[in-house]
Amino acid sequence: MPEDRKLLEPMATVVSVVLRTLLALVAAGLILSVVHGGLADVSVCVTDDSTTSSDAPTGLLPEPGAQVDSVPRYCAQHPATALRLLNQLGELPSTLLLISGLFLLHRLLQGAARDGVYTASTATRLRLLGWWLLLGSLVAEIIEANARAAVLADLAQAADFTAGTWLGLWSPPYLAVLTGLGLLTFARITRAGAVMREDLEGVV
């Protein structure tokens, strides 16, 4: 529908361009990784955000009245394959969530432009995107926090792979969860609008 298609701009065009650009970058990265020997040259580093020290690192001089805290960052000089894979697991879920979320948003905008904004199919796609962001962001953060905790336990003598270490490295995805809840709410509103639209068309 031309009117609905205009309502969805410039968002539809921006999402389409960003999605294609991200897919091209991922494909280029995979090709370069294969050409240069996969993960052979990947360094493995992890920051222990749960541990801070008031001892100022050398060369960092705060202004009077200010204090510099140091956070330990552990890096493996010659990481094993398993450690490199764990390190990748600490970053990959968020990337996959971003790309898949953009794909679902692209489908939502395309479907809304084709079928109309206030339709049952648009409400279904909107609800799917909401659940994907809500649950996907939680699952991705849990996987990444566990992977970072495992890497830290492997690199730091004072750290063990425990629930406490995992919680110290876990950052709740508040914004993604709230966005998912908001999309679920708008899906209900859109479905109600679709029902009203069908009723009006039936009356006319």
C-alpha positions, 0 to 999 in steps of 0.5 A, a space after each residue: 500500500 503506497 500510503 503505508 509504505 510512505 509511513 515506514 520511510 526512512 526506516 525501511 531504507 535505513 534498515 535495508 542498507 544497514 543489514 546488507 552492509 553488515 552481511 557484506 562485512 561478515 562475509 568479508 571477515 569470514 573470507 579473510 579469516 580463511 585466507 589468513 589461517 582462521 583463528 591462528 592469529 587471534 589474541 585472547 584477552 579478558 577484563 575482570 570487571 568484578 575486581 578493582 584496585 585503588 593502586 594507580 597504574 604507572 603513568 596515570 596521574 589523577 588531578 587533585 581530589 580524583 582517584 584512578 582505579 585499575 581493573 586487571 586485564 588478562 591476555 594469553 600469549 599463545 592461546 590454545 584452540 579451545 581458548 580461542 573458541 571460548 573467546 569467540 563465543 564471548 562475542 558471537 551471540 551479540 553479533 548474531 542477535 544484531 543481524 537476525 534482529 535486523 533481518 526480522 525488522 526488515 521482514 516486518 517493514 517489507 510486510 507492512 509496506 506490502 500488506 498494510 500497517 494495521 493487519 494481523 500479519 504485521 502484528 504477528 511479525 511485530 510480536 515475533 521481533 519483540 519475543 526475539 529481542 526479549 529472549 534473545 538478548 537474555 540468552 546471548 548475554 548469558 552465553 557471553 558471560 559464561 564464556 568470559 568467565 571460563 576464559 578468565 578462569 583459564 587465565 587468572 589463578 585467583 579466578 574460578 569458573 563459578 556462579 559468582 564469577 559469572 554474575 560479576 561479568 554479566 551485564 543485564 540487557 535492560 534496553 533490549 528487554 525493554 524494547 522487546 516488551 515495548 514491541 510486544 505491547 505495540 503488537 497488541 495495539 496493531 492487532 486491535 487496530 487490524 480488528 477495528 479496520 476489518 470491522 469498519 470495512 465490513 460496515 462500509 
